[in-house]
Amino acid sequence: MAAAVVVGRKQKGKSVPSSMLPSVSTGLAGGLPLPLPPSLFERLPDFSAIGSLSDTPDFDLFRPRRDRKKLRIANFIGLSGTPGIWGPASINTTLLAVSEINRRGGILGREIEVTFHDTGGDIGEVVENAADIVASDEADLIMGSHISAVRVALRKVVAGRIPYIYTPVYEGGERTPGVMAIGETPRGQSLPTIQWLAEVKRAQRWYLIGSDYVWPWLSHRAVKRYIAASGGRVVGEEFVPMGQHDHEAHLARIKQAKPDVVLVSLIGTNSIIFNRAFAEHGLASRMLRLVGAMDETVLLGIGAENAENVYCSSGYFADQASRDNDAFRDRYETAFGRQAPPVGSVAQSNYEGLKFLEAVAARAGTLEVGPLLAAAKNTTYRGARGEIAIRNRGAQMPIYLAEAAGLDFEVIKTF
């Protein structure tokens, strides 16, 4: 079955026709040099040099259908701004999951219809868009792989009215009725990594730098406890406004503090530009970097020559060999081509969000908020990461610690 898709965004209560929106990405134009410069990542949401999914026979793109027999899912993802680097692959992985599920007859017998909504701009406009969607009954479910600041805002107009699945790594502690979070949290992701760095690399002095919003704020709060428990101490901390690309002052303070490890909680292109500048200032060989919200897309932007001593912990790496991930990558390449945008943890989480929904809906026997949330508190599902268990305290999965090796990650420890 084909996946009906609409790429949409609302401005002042009006829908923007799909013809006025950028084409959807299926892959990088042939011959683009690697690593890609940050300027290209800034332009990715324009998708100007990229083919359209309309060339892919499995997907029926830009043909909205409002048959109430369909399961209408509004997927809120970053298509612009600093998180926009994950947009192309996130669209692809969503469509891959939709196609697979629809071929099996949909969810509870309902074929999925998905719309995409940009979260990279003003949060107020994003919330207004979501509120309109809920009020006008345009969607049966909200899904998102956006930053936590958007989640905190969206849950005020969504939670308790329709189900809301939040897929990427986040700060943990989400207990809002109707919101189901399936991503990694600091307790599983950062705690064992900090202990390992303390024991194996003798890391004691830490400098924390993150984007100025809720995920770095709350993640750093937890990380500081883990650092203290490992016998270390924080020698500096600062938060950088989203979109700020001048890091001269930050790097000067880091150089003066002489940490063993710099914990980087910057997001998207902000992380790329900071990590490039970090290496260009000669700091890469002098101290370790533990980079959060890090995946193959970010590493591609940083470049191999700037990734010395970069570590990352995650529940998913594209090259982590397993039966489930190998099959997922084969299906992705078959659908979108060998030059498709690389699938990192953020993009892959969109795929798993729909796999999670399929499993939870089957267990609940309904898509009503109450029963769905009850079923989600104790369920398992299979995705690219293999079998994932969702319990009251969140998702349970292996966490992999990896070191950047060129433009790939080499897993060196499994927690």
Contacts in CASP RR format, 6 or more apart in sequence:
PFRMAT RR
TARGET T0000
AUTHOR 0000-0000-0000
METHOD contacts of the structure
MODEL  1
MAAAVVVGRKQKGKSVPSSMLPSVSTGLAGGLPLPLPPSLFERLPDFSAI
GSLSDTPDFDLFRPRRDRKKLRIANFIGLSGTPGIWGPASINTTLLAVSE
INRRGGILGREIEVTFHDTGGDIGEVVENAADIVASDEADLIMGSHISAV
RVALRKVVAGRIPYIYTPVYEGGERTPGVMAIGETPRGQSLPTIQWLAEV
KRAQRWYLIGSDYVWPWLSHRAVKRYIAASGGRVVGEEFVPMGQHDHEAH
LARIKQAKPDVVLVSLIGTNSIIFNRAFAEHGLASRMLRLVGAMDETVLL
GIGAENAENVYCSSGYFADQASRDNDAFRDRYETAFGRQAPPVGSVAQSN
YEGLKFLEAVAARAGTLEVGPLLAAAKNTTYRGARGEIAIRNRGAQMPIY
LAEAAGLDFEVIKTF
1 99 0 8 1.000
1 102 0 8 1.000
1 103 0 8 1.000
1 105 0 8 1.000
1 106 0 8 1.000
1 111 0 8 1.000
2 58 0 8 1.000
2 59 0 8 1.000
2 60 0 8 1.000
2 99 0 8 1.000
2 102 0 8 1.000
3 58 0 8 1.000
3 59 0 8 1.000
3 60 0 8 1.000
3 95 0 8 1.000
3 98 0 8 1.000
3 99 0 8 1.000
3 102 0 8 1.000
3 112 0 8 1.000
3 113 0 8 1.000
3 114 0 8 1.000
4 60 0 8 1.000
4 63 0 8 1.000
4 64 0 8 1.000
4 65 0 8 1.000
4 70 0 8 1.000
4 111 0 8 1.000
4 113 0 8 1.000
4 114 0 8 1.000
5 24 0 8 1.000
5 53 0 8 1.000
5 59 0 8 1.000
5 60 0 8 1.000
5 61 0 8 1.000
5 62 0 8 1.000
5 63 0 8 1.000
5 95 0 8 1.000
5 98 0 8 1.000
5 113 0 8 1.000
5 114 0 8 1.000
5 115 0 8 1.000
5 116 0 8 1.000
6 18 0 8 1.000
6 62 0 8 1.000
6 63 0 8 1.000
6 64 0 8 1.000
6 113 0 8 1.000
6 114 0 8 1.000
6 115 0 8 1.000
6 116 0 8 1.000
7 18 0 8 1.000
7 21 0 8 1.000
7 24 0 8 1.000
7 62 0 8 1.000
7 91 0 8 1.000
7 115 0 8 1.000
7 116 0 8 1.000
8 15 0 8 1.000
8 16 0 8 1.000
8 18 0 8 1.000
8 21 0 8 1.000
8 115 0 8 1.000
8 116 0 8 1.000
8 117 0 8 1.000
8 118 0 8 1.000
9 15 0 8 1.000
9 16 0 8 1.000
9 21 0 8 1.000
9 117 0 8 1.000
9 118 0 8 1.000
9 129 0 8 1.000
10 16 0 8 1.000
10 117 0 8 1.000
10 125 0 8 1.000
10 128 0 8 1.000
10 129 0 8 1.000
10 132 0 8 1.000
10 133 0 8 1.000
11 125 0 8 1.000
12 128 0 8 1.000
13 128 0 8 1.000
13 129 0 8 1.000
13 132 0 8 1.000
18 62 0 8 1.000
18 64 0 8 1.000
19 62 0 8 1.000
22 45 0 8 1.000
22 46 0 8 1.000
22 47 0 8 1.000
22 48 0 8 1.000
22 79 0 8 1.000
23 47 0 8 1.000
23 48 0 8 1.000
23 50 0 8 1.000
23 51 0 8 1.000
23 52 0 8 1.000
24 47 0 8 1.000
24 52 0 8 1.000
24 53 0 8 1.000
24 61 0 8 1.000
24 88 0 8 1.000
24 91 0 8 1.000
24 116 0 8 1.000
25 44 0 8 1.000
25 47 0 8 1.000
25 50 0 8 1.000
25 51 0 8 1.000
25 87 0 8 1.000
25 88 0 8 1.000
25 89 0 8 1.000
25 91 0 8 1.000
25 92 0 8 1.000
25 341 0 8 1.000
26 50 0 8 1.000
26 51 0 8 1.000
26 52 0 8 1.000
26 53 0 8 1.000
26 55 0 8 1.000
26 56 0 8 1.000
26 88 0 8 1.000
26 92 0 8 1.000
26 336 0 8 1.000
26 337 0 8 1.000
26 340 0 8 1.000
27 50 0 8 1.000
27 51 0 8 1.000
27 88 0 8 1.000
27 336 0 8 1.000
27 337 0 8 1.000
27 339 0 8 1.000
27 340 0 8 1.000
27 341 0 8 1.000
28 49 0 8 1.000
28 50 0 8 1.000
28 339 0 8 1.000
28 340 0 8 1.000
28 341 0 8 1.000
29 49 0 8 1.000
29 50 0 8 1.000
29 339 0 8 1.000
30 339 0 8 1.000
32 40 0 8 1.000
34 300 0 8 1.000
34 303 0 8 1.000
34 407 0 8 1.000
35 300 0 8 1.000
35 301 0 8 1.000
35 302 0 8 1.000
35 303 0 8 1.000
35 304 0 8 1.000
35 407 0 8 1.000
36 300 0 8 1.000
36 301 0 8 1.000
37 301 0 8 1.000
38 269 0 8 1.000
38 272 0 8 1.000
38 273 0 8 1.000
38 276 0 8 1.000
38 301 0 8 1.000
41 84 0 8 1.000
41 85 0 8 1.000
41 268 0 8 1.000
41 269 0 8 1.000
41 272 0 8 1.000
41 301 0 8 1.000
42 81 0 8 1.000
42 269 0 8 1.000
44 84 0 8 1.000
44 85 0 8 1.000
44 87 0 8 1.000
44 88 0 8 1.000
45 78 0 8 1.000
45 79 0 8 1.000
45 80 0 8 1.000
45 81 0 8 1.000
45 84 0 8 1.000
45 87 0 8 1.000
45 118 0 8 1.000
47 88 0 8 1.000
50 88 0 8 1.000
52 61 0 8 1.000
53 59 0 8 1.000
53 61 0 8 1.000
53 91 0 8 1.000
53 92 0 8 1.000
53 95 0 8 1.000
54 61 0 8 1.000
54 62 0 8 1.000
56 335 0 8 1.000
56 336 0 8 1.000
58 99 0 8 1.000
58 335 0 8 1.000
59 95 0 8 1.000
59 99 0 8 1.000
64 113 0 8 1.000
64 115 0 8 1.000
65 113 0 8 1.000
66 72 0 8 1.000
67 113 0 8 1.000
69 110 0 8 1.000
69 111 0 8 1.000
70 110 0 8 1.000
70 111 0 8 1.000
70 112 0 8 1.000
70 113 0 8 1.000
71 106 0 8 1.000
71 107 0 8 1.000
71 108 0 8 1.000
71 110 0 8 1.000
71 111 0 8 1.000
71 112 0 8 1.000
71 113 0 8 1.000
71 140 0 8 1.000
71 141 0 8 1.000
71 367 0 8 1.000
72 113 0 8 1.000
72 114 0 8 1.000
72 115 0 8 1.000
72 138 0 8 1.000
72 139 0 8 1.000
72 140 0 8 1.000
72 141 0 8 1.000
73 112 0 8 1.000
73 113 0 8 1.000
73 114 0 8 1.000
73 115 0 8 1.000
73 139 0 8 1.000
73 140 0 8 1.000
73 141 0 8 1.000
73 142 0 8 1.000
73 143 0 8 1.000
73 354 0 8 1.000
74 114 0 8 1.000
74 115 0 8 1.000
74 117 0 8 1.000
74 130 0 8 1.000
74 133 0 8 1.000
74 138 0 8 1.000
74 139 0 8 1.000
74 141 0 8 1.000
74 142 0 8 1.000
74 143 0 8 1.000
75 94 0 8 1.000
75 114 0 8 1.000
75 115 0 8 1.000
75 116 0 8 1.000
75 117 0 8 1.000
75 143 0 8 1.000
75 144 0 8 1.000
75 145 0 8 1.000
75 350 0 8 1.000
76 117 0 8 1.000
76 119 0 8 1.000
76 126 0 8 1.000
76 130 0 8 1.000
76 142 0 8 1.000
76 143 0 8 1.000
76 144 0 8 1.000
76 145 0 8 1.000
76 146 0 8 1.000
76 150 0 8 1.000
76 154 0 8 1.000
77 86 0 8 1.000
77 87 0 8 1.000
77 90 0 8 1.000
77 91 0 8 1.000
77 94 0 8 1.000
77 116 0 8 1.000
77 117 0 8 1.000
77 118 0 8 1.000
77 119 0 8 1.000
77 144 0 8 1.000
77 145 0 8 1.000
77 146 0 8 1.000
77 350 0 8 1.000
78 84 0 8 1.000
78 86 0 8 1.000
78 87 0 8 1.000
78 90 0 8 1.000
78 118 0 8 1.000
78 119 0 8 1.000
78 120 0 8 1.000
78 145 0 8 1.000
78 146 0 8 1.000
79 87 0 8 1.000
79 116 0 8 1.000
79 118 0 8 1.000
79 119 0 8 1.000
79 120 0 8 1.000
80 118 0 8 1.000
80 120 0 8 1.000
80 121 0 8 1.000
81 120 0 8 1.000
81 121 0 8 1.000
81 243 0 8 1.000
81 269 0 8 1.000
82 120 0 8 1.000
82 211 0 8 1.000
82 242 0 8 1.000
82 243 0 8 1.000
82 267 0 8 1.000
82 268 0 8 1.000
82 269 0 8 1.000
82 270 0 8 1.000
83 119 0 8 1.000
83 120 0 8 1.000
83 146 0 8 1.000
83 147 0 8 1.000
83 267 0 8 1.000
83 268 0 8 1.000
84 120 0 8 1.000
84 268 0 8 1.000
84 269 0 8 1.000
85 268 0 8 1.000
85 269 0 8 1.000
85 272 0 8 1.000
85 297 0 8 1.000
85 298 0 8 1.000
85 301 0 8 1.000
86 145 0 8 1.000
86 268 0 8 1.000
86 297 0 8 1.000
86 344 0 8 1.000
86 346 0 8 1.000
86 347 0 8 1.000
87 341 0 8 1.000
87 347 0 8 1.000
88 341 0 8 1.000
89 297 0 8 1.000
89 340 0 8 1.000
89 341 0 8 1.000
89 342 0 8 1.000
89 343 0 8 1.000
89 344 0 8 1.000
89 346 0 8 1.000
89 347 0 8 1.000
90 145 0 8 1.000
90 346 0 8 1.000
90 347 0 8 1.000
90 350 0 8 1.000
91 116 0 8 1.000
92 332 0 8 1.000
92 335 0 8 1.000
92 336 0 8 1.000
92 340 0 8 1.000
92 341 0 8 1.000
92 343 0 8 1.000
92 347 0 8 1.000
93 332 0 8 1.000
93 343 0 8 1.000
93 347 0 8 1.000
93 348 0 8 1.000
93 350 0 8 1.000
93 351 0 8 1.000
94 114 0 8 1.000
94 116 0 8 1.000
94 350 0 8 1.000
94 351 0 8 1.000
94 354 0 8 1.000
95 114 0 8 1.000
95 335 0 8 1.000
96 331 0 8 1.000
96 332 0 8 1.000
96 335 0 8 1.000
96 336 0 8 1.000
96 351 0 8 1.000
97 350 0 8 1.000
97 351 0 8 1.000
97 352 0 8 1.000
97 353 0 8 1.000
97 354 0 8 1.000
97 355 0 8 1.000
98 112 0 8 1.000
98 114 0 8 1.000
98 354 0 8 1.000
99 335 0 8 1.000
100 331 0 8 1.000
101 107 0 8 1.000
101 112 0 8 1.000
101 354 0 8 1.000
101 358 0 8 1.000
102 111 0 8 1.000
102 112 0 8 1.000
105 111 0 8 1.000
106 112 0 8 1.000
106 358 0 8 1.000
107 357 0 8 1.000
107 358 0 8 1.000
107 361 0 8 1.000
107 362 0 8 1.000
107 367 0 8 1.000
108 361 0 8 1.000
108 362 0 8 1.000
108 365 0 8 1.000
108 366 0 8 1.000
108 367 0 8 1.000
112 354 0 8 1.000
115 138 0 8 1.000
115 139 0 8 1.000
117 126 0 8 1.000
117 129 0 8 1.000
117 130 0 8 1.000
117 133 0 8 1.000
118 126 0 8 1.000
119 126 0 8 1.000
119 144 0 8 1.000
119 146 0 8 1.000
119 147 0 8 1.000
119 150 0 8 1.000
120 126 0 8 1.000
120 146 0 8 1.000
123 149 0 8 1.000
123 150 0 8 1.000
123 153 0 8 1.000
124 153 0 8 1.000
126 150 0 8 1.000
126 153 0 8 1.000
126 154 0 8 1.000
127 153 0 8 1.000
127 154 0 8 1.000
127 156 0 8 1.000
127 157 0 8 1.000
130 142 0 8 1.000
130 154 0 8 1.000
130 157 0 8 1.000
130 158 0 8 1.000
131 157 0 8 1.000
132 138 0 8 1.000
133 139 0 8 1.000
133 142 0 8 1.000
134 142 0 8 1.000
134 157 0 8 1.000
134 158 0 8 1.000
134 161 0 8 1.000
134 162 0 8 1.000
139 162 0 8 1.000
140 162 0 8 1.000
140 163 0 8 1.000
140 367 0 8 1.000
141 162 0 8 1.000
141 163 0 8 1.000
141 164 0 8 1.000
141 165 0 8 1.000
141 357 0 8 1.000
141 367 0 8 1.000
142 154 0 8 1.000
142 158 0 8 1.000
142 162 0 8 1.000
142 163 0 8 1.000
142 164 0 8 1.000
142 165 0 8 1.000
143 164 0 8 1.000
143 165 0 8 1.000
143 166 0 8 1.000
143 167 0 8 1.000
143 350 0 8 1.000
143 353 0 8 1.000
143 354 0 8 1.000
143 357 0 8 1.000
144 151 0 8 1.000
144 164 0 8 1.000
144 165 0 8 1.000
144 166 0 8 1.000
144 167 0 8 1.000
144 168 0 8 1.000
144 350 0 8 1.000
145 166 0 8 1.000
145 167 0 8 1.000
145 168 0 8 1.000
145 346 0 8 1.000
145 347 0 8 1.000
145 349 0 8 1.000
145 350 0 8 1.000
146 168 0 8 1.000
147 213 0 8 1.000
147 215 0 8 1.000
147 267 0 8 1.000
148 170 0 8 1.000
148 171 0 8 1.000
148 213 0 8 1.000
148 214 0 8 1.000
148 215 0 8 1.000
148 218 0 8 1.000
149 213 0 8 1.000
149 214 0 8 1.000
149 215 0 8 1.000
151 166 0 8 1.000
151 170 0 8 1.000
151 174 0 8 1.000
151 179 0 8 1.000
152 214 0 8 1.000
154 164 0 8 1.000
155 164 0 8 1.000
155 176 0 8 1.000
155 179 0 8 1.000
158 164 0 8 1.000
158 179 0 8 1.000
159 176 0 8 1.000
159 177 0 8 1.000
159 178 0 8 1.000
159 179 0 8 1.000
160 177 0 8 1.000
160 178 0 8 1.000
160 369 0 8 1.000
161 369 0 8 1.000
162 369 0 8 1.000
163 178 0 8 1.000
163 180 0 8 1.000
163 367 0 8 1.000
163 369 0 8 1.000
163 372 0 8 1.000
163 373 0 8 1.000
164 178 0 8 1.000
164 179 0 8 1.000
164 180 0 8 1.000
165 180 0 8 1.000
165 182 0 8 1.000
165 353 0 8 1.000
165 356 0 8 1.000
165 357 0 8 1.000
166 174 0 8 1.000
166 179 0 8 1.000
166 180 0 8 1.000
166 181 0 8 1.000
166 182 0 8 1.000
166 183 0 8 1.000
167 181 0 8 1.000
167 182 0 8 1.000
167 183 0 8 1.000
167 349 0 8 1.000
167 350 0 8 1.000
167 352 0 8 1.000
167 353 0 8 1.000
167 356 0 8 1.000
168 183 0 8 1.000
168 293 0 8 1.000
168 345 0 8 1.000
168 346 0 8 1.000
168 349 0 8 1.000
169 183 0 8 1.000
169 184 0 8 1.000
169 185 0 8 1.000
169 189 0 8 1.000
169 292 0 8 1.000
169 293 0 8 1.000
169 314 0 8 1.000
169 345 0 8 1.000
169 346 0 8 1.000
169 349 0 8 1.000
170 181 0 8 1.000
170 183 0 8 1.000
170 184 0 8 1.000
170 185 0 8 1.000
170 215 0 8 1.000
171 185 0 8 1.000
171 186 0 8 1.000
171 214 0 8 1.000
171 215 0 8 1.000
171 217 0 8 1.000
171 218 0 8 1.000
171 219 0 8 1.000
171 222 0 8 1.000
172 181 0 8 1.000
172 185 0 8 1.000
172 186 0 8 1.000
172 187 0 8 1.000
172 218 0 8 1.000
172 394 0 8 1.000
173 181 0 8 1.000
173 185 0 8 1.000
174 181 0 8 1.000
177 369 0 8 1.000
177 370 0 8 1.000
177 373 0 8 1.000
178 369 0 8 1.000
178 370 0 8 1.000
178 372 0 8 1.000
178 373 0 8 1.000
180 356 0 8 1.000
180 360 0 8 1.000
180 372 0 8 1.000
180 373 0 8 1.000
180 376 0 8 1.000
180 390 0 8 1.000
181 394 0 8 1.000
181 395 0 8 1.000
182 349 0 8 1.000
182 352 0 8 1.000
182 353 0 8 1.000
182 356 0 8 1.000
182 388 0 8 1.000
182 390 0 8 1.000
182 394 0 8 1.000
182 395 0 8 1.000
183 349 0 8 1.000
183 394 0 8 1.000
183 395 0 8 1.000
184 314 0 8 1.000
184 315 0 8 1.000
184 345 0 8 1.000
184 395 0 8 1.000
184 397 0 8 1.000
184 399 0 8 1.000
185 394 0 8 1.000
185 395 0 8 1.000
186 219 0 8 1.000
186 222 0 8 1.000
186 223 0 8 1.000
186 226 0 8 1.000
187 222 0 8 1.000
188 399 0 8 1.000
188 415 0 8 1.000
189 313 0 8 1.000
189 314 0 8 1.000
189 315 0 8 1.000
189 399 0 8 1.000
190 219 0 8 1.000
190 222 0 8 1.000
190 223 0 8 1.000
190 226 0 8 1.000
190 313 0 8 1.000
191 222 0 8 1.000
191 226 0 8 1.000
192 313 0 8 1.000
192 399 0 8 1.000
192 401 0 8 1.000
192 415 0 8 1.000
193 290 0 8 1.000
193 311 0 8 1.000
193 313 0 8 1.000
193 399 0 8 1.000
193 401 0 8 1.000
193 415 0 8 1.000
194 203 0 8 1.000
194 223 0 8 1.000
194 226 0 8 1.000
194 227 0 8 1.000
194 230 0 8 1.000
194 290 0 8 1.000
195 226 0 8 1.000
195 229 0 8 1.000
195 230 0 8 1.000
196 401 0 8 1.000
196 413 0 8 1.000
196 415 0 8 1.000
197 203 0 8 1.000
197 230 0 8 1.000
197 261 0 8 1.000
197 288 0 8 1.000
197 290 0 8 1.000
197 311 0 8 1.000
198 204 0 8 1.000
198 230 0 8 1.000
198 231 0 8 1.000
198 232 0 8 1.000
199 230 0 8 1.000
201 260 0 8 1.000
201 261 0 8 1.000
201 288 0 8 1.000
202 260 0 8 1.000
203 230 0 8 1.000
203 232 0 8 1.000
203 260 0 8 1.000
203 261 0 8 1.000
203 288 0 8 1.000
204 231 0 8 1.000
204 232 0 8 1.000
204 233 0 8 1.000
204 260 0 8 1.000
205 232 0 8 1.000
205 233 0 8 1.000
205 235 0 8 1.000
205 257 0 8 1.000
205 258 0 8 1.000
205 259 0 8 1.000
205 260 0 8 1.000
205 261 0 8 1.000
206 227 0 8 1.000
206 232 0 8 1.000
206 233 0 8 1.000
206 234 0 8 1.000
206 235 0 8 1.000
206 236 0 8 1.000
206 259 0 8 1.000
206 260 0 8 1.000
206 261 0 8 1.000
206 262 0 8 1.000
206 263 0 8 1.000
207 234 0 8 1.000
207 235 0 8 1.000
207 236 0 8 1.000
207 237 0 8 1.000
207 254 0 8 1.000
207 257 0 8 1.000
207 259 0 8 1.000
207 261 0 8 1.000
207 262 0 8 1.000
207 263 0 8 1.000
208 220 0 8 1.000
208 223 0 8 1.000
208 224 0 8 1.000
208 234 0 8 1.000
208 236 0 8 1.000
208 237 0 8 1.000
208 238 0 8 1.000
208 262 0 8 1.000
208 263 0 8 1.000
208 265 0 8 1.000
209 237 0 8 1.000
209 238 0 8 1.000
209 239 0 8 1.000
209 240 0 8 1.000
209 250 0 8 1.000
209 254 0 8 1.000
209 262 0 8 1.000
209 263 0 8 1.000
209 264 0 8 1.000
209 265 0 8 1.000
209 266 0 8 1.000
209 274 0 8 1.000
210 216 0 8 1.000
210 220 0 8 1.000
210 238 0 8 1.000
210 239 0 8 1.000
210 240 0 8 1.000
210 264 0 8 1.000
210 265 0 8 1.000
210 266 0 8 1.000
211 239 0 8 1.000
211 240 0 8 1.000
211 241 0 8 1.000
211 242 0 8 1.000
211 265 0 8 1.000
211 266 0 8 1.000
211 267 0 8 1.000
211 270 0 8 1.000
212 239 0 8 1.000
212 240 0 8 1.000
212 241 0 8 1.000
212 242 0 8 1.000
213 242 0 8 1.000
213 267 0 8 1.000
215 265 0 8 1.000
215 267 0 8 1.000
215 293 0 8 1.000
216 239 0 8 1.000
216 265 0 8 1.000
216 266 0 8 1.000
217 239 0 8 1.000
219 265 0 8 1.000
220 237 0 8 1.000
220 263 0 8 1.000
220 265 0 8 1.000
223 263 0 8 1.000
224 234 0 8 1.000
227 233 0 8 1.000
227 234 0 8 1.000
235 257 0 8 1.000
235 258 0 8 1.000
235 259 0 8 1.000
236 253 0 8 1.000
236 257 0 8 1.000
236 259 0 8 1.000
238 250 0 8 1.000
238 253 0 8 1.000
240 247 0 8 1.000
240 250 0 8 1.000
240 266 0 8 1.000
240 270 0 8 1.000
240 274 0 8 1.000
242 267 0 8 1.000
242 270 0 8 1.000
243 269 0 8 1.000
243 270 0 8 1.000
244 270 0 8 1.000
245 270 0 8 1.000
245 273 0 8 1.000
247 273 0 8 1.000
247 274 0 8 1.000
247 277 0 8 1.000
247 278 0 8 1.000
248 277 0 8 1.000
250 274 0 8 1.000
251 277 0 8 1.000
251 278 0 8 1.000
251 281 0 8 1.000
251 283 0 8 1.000
254 262 0 8 1.000
254 278 0 8 1.000
254 283 0 8 1.000
254 287 0 8 1.000
255 281 0 8 1.000
255 283 0 8 1.000
258 287 0 8 1.000
259 287 0 8 1.000
260 287 0 8 1.000
260 288 0 8 1.000
261 287 0 8 1.000
261 288 0 8 1.000
261 289 0 8 1.000
261 290 0 8 1.000
262 278 0 8 1.000
262 283 0 8 1.000
262 287 0 8 1.000
262 288 0 8 1.000
262 289 0 8 1.000
262 290 0 8 1.000
263 289 0 8 1.000
263 290 0 8 1.000
263 292 0 8 1.000
264 271 0 8 1.000
264 274 0 8 1.000
264 275 0 8 1.000
264 289 0 8 1.000
264 290 0 8 1.000
264 291 0 8 1.000
264 292 0 8 1.000
264 294 0 8 1.000
265 292 0 8 1.000
265 293 0 8 1.000
266 274 0 8 1.000
266 293 0 8 1.000
267 293 0 8 1.000
268 293 0 8 1.000
268 298 0 8 1.000
271 291 0 8 1.000
271 292 0 8 1.000
271 293 0 8 1.000
271 294 0 8 1.000
271 298 0 8 1.000
271 302 0 8 1.000
272 298 0 8 1.000
272 301 0 8 1.000
272 302 0 8 1.000
275 289 0 8 1.000
275 291 0 8 1.000
275 302 0 8 1.000
275 306 0 8 1.000
275 307 0 8 1.000
275 310 0 8 1.000
276 301 0 8 1.000
276 302 0 8 1.000
276 303 0 8 1.000
276 306 0 8 1.000
278 284 0 8 1.000
278 289 0 8 1.000
278 306 0 8 1.000
279 302 0 8 1.000
279 305 0 8 1.000
279 306 0 8 1.000
279 307 0 8 1.000
279 308 0 8 1.000
280 306 0 8 1.000
284 306 0 8 1.000
284 307 0 8 1.000
284 308 0 8 1.000
284 309 0 8 1.000
284 310 0 8 1.000
285 308 0 8 1.000
285 309 0 8 1.000
287 309 0 8 1.000
288 309 0 8 1.000
288 311 0 8 1.000
289 309 0 8 1.000
289 310 0 8 1.000
289 311 0 8 1.000
290 311 0 8 1.000
290 312 0 8 1.000
290 313 0 8 1.000
291 298 0 8 1.000
291 310 0 8 1.000
291 311 0 8 1.000
291 312 0 8 1.000
292 312 0 8 1.000
292 313 0 8 1.000
293 346 0 8 1.000
294 310 0 8 1.000
294 312 0 8 1.000
294 314 0 8 1.000
295 312 0 8 1.000
295 314 0 8 1.000
295 316 0 8 1.000
295 317 0 8 1.000
295 318 0 8 1.000
295 344 0 8 1.000
295 345 0 8 1.000
295 346 0 8 1.000
295 347 0 8 1.000
296 317 0 8 1.000
296 318 0 8 1.000
296 342 0 8 1.000
296 343 0 8 1.000
296 344 0 8 1.000
296 407 0 8 1.000
296 408 0 8 1.000
296 409 0 8 1.000
297 341 0 8 1.000
297 342 0 8 1.000
297 344 0 8 1.000
297 346 0 8 1.000
297 347 0 8 1.000
299 307 0 8 1.000
299 310 0 8 1.000
299 404 0 8 1.000
299 406 0 8 1.000
299 407 0 8 1.000
299 408 0 8 1.000
299 409 0 8 1.000
300 342 0 8 1.000
300 407 0 8 1.000
302 310 0 8 1.000
302 404 0 8 1.000
303 406 0 8 1.000
303 407 0 8 1.000
304 404 0 8 1.000
304 406 0 8 1.000
304 407 0 8 1.000
307 404 0 8 1.000
307 406 0 8 1.000
308 404 0 8 1.000
309 403 0 8 1.000
310 403 0 8 1.000
310 404 0 8 1.000
311 401 0 8 1.000
311 402 0 8 1.000
311 403 0 8 1.000
311 404 0 8 1.000
312 401 0 8 1.000
312 402 0 8 1.000
312 404 0 8 1.000
312 409 0 8 1.000
313 399 0 8 1.000
313 400 0 8 1.000
313 401 0 8 1.000
313 402 0 8 1.000
313 415 0 8 1.000
314 345 0 8 1.000
314 399 0 8 1.000
314 400 0 8 1.000
314 402 0 8 1.000
315 345 0 8 1.000
315 385 0 8 1.000
315 397 0 8 1.000
315 398 0 8 1.000
315 399 0 8 1.000
315 400 0 8 1.000
316 325 0 8 1.000
316 344 0 8 1.000
316 345 0 8 1.000
316 348 0 8 1.000
316 349 0 8 1.000
316 384 0 8 1.000
316 385 0 8 1.000
316 400 0 8 1.000
317 344 0 8 1.000
317 345 0 8 1.000
317 400 0 8 1.000
317 402 0 8 1.000
317 409 0 8 1.000
317 411 0 8 1.000
318 325 0 8 1.000
318 329 0 8 1.000
318 342 0 8 1.000
318 343 0 8 1.000
318 344 0 8 1.000
318 348 0 8 1.000
319 408 0 8 1.000
319 409 0 8 1.000
320 400 0 8 1.000
320 411 0 8 1.000
322 386 0 8 1.000
324 382 0 8 1.000
324 383 0 8 1.000
324 384 0 8 1.000
324 385 0 8 1.000
324 386 0 8 1.000
325 384 0 8 1.000
325 385 0 8 1.000
325 386 0 8 1.000
328 348 0 8 1.000
328 351 0 8 1.000
328 383 0 8 1.000
328 384 0 8 1.000
329 343 0 8 1.000
329 384 0 8 1.000
332 340 0 8 1.000
332 343 0 8 1.000
333 340 0 8 1.000
341 347 0 8 1.000
348 384 0 8 1.000
348 385 0 8 1.000
351 383 0 8 1.000
351 384 0 8 1.000
352 381 0 8 1.000
352 383 0 8 1.000
352 384 0 8 1.000
352 385 0 8 1.000
352 388 0 8 1.000
355 381 0 8 1.000
355 382 0 8 1.000
355 383 0 8 1.000
356 376 0 8 1.000
356 381 0 8 1.000
356 388 0 8 1.000
356 390 0 8 1.000
358 381 0 8 1.000
359 379 0 8 1.000
359 380 0 8 1.000
359 381 0 8 1.000
359 382 0 8 1.000
360 372 0 8 1.000
360 375 0 8 1.000
360 376 0 8 1.000
360 379 0 8 1.000
360 381 0 8 1.000
361 367 0 8 1.000
361 372 0 8 1.000
361 375 0 8 1.000
363 375 0 8 1.000
363 379 0 8 1.000
364 371 0 8 1.000
364 372 0 8 1.000
364 374 0 8 1.000
364 375 0 8 1.000
365 371 0 8 1.000
365 375 0 8 1.000
366 372 0 8 1.000
376 390 0 8 1.000
377 390 0 8 1.000
377 391 0 8 1.000
377 392 0 8 1.000
378 390 0 8 1.000
378 391 0 8 1.000
378 392 0 8 1.000
379 389 0 8 1.000
379 390 0 8 1.000
380 387 0 8 1.000
380 388 0 8 1.000
380 389 0 8 1.000
380 390 0 8 1.000
381 387 0 8 1.000
381 388 0 8 1.000
381 390 0 8 1.000
382 388 0 8 1.000
385 397 0 8 1.000
385 398 0 8 1.000
388 395 0 8 1.000
388 396 0 8 1.000
388 397 0 8 1.000
389 395 0 8 1.000
389 396 0 8 1.000
389 397 0 8 1.000
390 396 0 8 1.000
398 414 0 8 1.000
398 415 0 8 1.000
399 414 0 8 1.000
399 415 0 8 1.000
400 411 0 8 1.000
400 413 0 8 1.000
400 414 0 8 1.000
400 415 0 8 1.000
401 411 0 8 1.000
401 412 0 8 1.000
401 413 0 8 1.000
401 414 0 8 1.000
401 415 0 8 1.000
402 409 0 8 1.000
402 410 0 8 1.000
402 411 0 8 1.000
402 412 0 8 1.000
403 409 0 8 1.000
403 410 0 8 1.000
403 412 0 8 1.000
404 410 0 8 1.000
END
